[in-house]
Every structure is written in structure tokens, then in C-alpha cells.
């Protein structure tokens, strides 16, 4: 059964206040040099059939208006 | 014959009783259950605020797949009057019945305060009793209310007279694009907004302006039906 990982991020150009807040917090802790911090979401799932995954992303896991997604198939078993 | 309002209740909805009372002040009102694919032949559907299905994944994302929403989509596509308030607006946007998406407030804080809204269009059942450009006062309370559409869609919205309300100058609580507080679909029968008209229906609440949205729908839905 293939396991998949979906990375979901705010689209380029969309303000990400979470990312900005973290970016501001890092120097306060003494960590310099971090910029363009963006915060997204990670979904991992086991699938009977990975063929539907793109549709799952389009219809539920991501909102294509505001988010980009990237699919990664993990330890796929060749049967 | 009085207009019949249906107020949808999902697990996690919290504003359905206020919405029900607002509707009952101007017509007949009953609750609709998320698990029933049945709108009970109501004339107007109201999707109230709250945190449907815990708002897991994204605000409004899971509620759109509930049995009742299938019927709401059919009802809306056949010209029925639908109003989404706060989480209801988020659900209608996720369902594709309204354009755009609602993102976390720029402040990342939960906002709870009175806001002034300027009426953008009077062609929906819910704003027909207002004058375009008129300012009304209703409360806003949300954490994910930043309305967003890409620039090309924003131009379309404006060209199609789909801006329902804008926040008045200095009242945008969340960073919404172009100060937009609510929108309608191209046909004008489906409308959604982040602020809460159902919390402004009695002098005790500080404003009666919200009641006028329900009264407008009670007047218009009868004509449309």
C-alpha cells in the first residue's frame, strides 16, 4: 500500500502572517539570517490507489485558489 | 403567507439560535440538519457562523461535503436565496457557490468588535432593503476573515457588481482585499459576509441594522418564489 506525503503551501504572493510572525521571532532568539519564512501543512496518508491523489488534493486537501501542493510517494511497493 | 427560512446546523455551528431568532422575527424559521439531504421546502437558506466539523483542514472545507450542502448547491443553482454568515460564508466559498477564500486575519488575532459596513449592491435578496453606499453597523467576530481573490477575479467581481459590503474606512478588521466584507454570486441570489447581521437585531444588541437583511429577504423571497 503506497504511502504518500502531500506538502501544501500558501501560493506565492499570498501574505502569510504566520510566516511573518515566525520570521520576526527568530532574530529575537538570536537566530539571524532567516527570510521569506512560509508556513504550510503536511498531510501523510496510506492509499490503496495513488491514482486519485491529485483529485483528492484539488477537491479537498488543498484549496487551489490559495494553496499550491506537491505530492511525494513514499516507500511504494511494486507488486 | 410568510416566508420560510431554514437555518443549517452542522456539528460545531454556534450561531444558529441567533440566526433562527433573526429569521423568526420576519418570517417562519426552522433548523436544517447537516446530515439530512432535505431543505424542507424553505424559501431562504441561512448558513450561520461557528466552526463546522471543527474547521479541520481549512475553514469550511469539510462542511461542503455534508448531505445538506448537496441540496443547498442545487437550491442555489435553481435561483434560491442563500445567505452565508461568517463560517457560512467560508463554507459557500469552499463550495464554489461564492468566489474567493477566507484566510487568517493579518493580525493572527481573533477579532470581536462592531464594524461599519458600506452597502455595495442592493440587487441581492438580503440587501434589497438598503441603499447602495449606505453605512450600517454590525459586529464581526472571527479569526479567519481575510477575504482574498486574485487580482483578475477581483476586477471581475467589481465589474459584475458582486461586492455585497465593504468595511468602512478604518474598519477593515482582518486585511481583506479591497476592504471587502461580503460578496454575492453573479446572479445575486447567493450572498456571504464575515460580520454577523444576526447579532444586530435588537436595540439591546446596540444595532438593529442586521435585522434589515433578514427583512429584505422576507420581502424579496416571496416575490422570487
Interface residues (C-beta under 8 A of the other chain):
Chain A: X14 X15 X17 X18 X21 X60 X61 X63 X65 X66
Chain B: X57 X58 X61 X65 X94 X100 X101 X103 X104 X105 X106 X107 X108 X148 X149 X150 X175
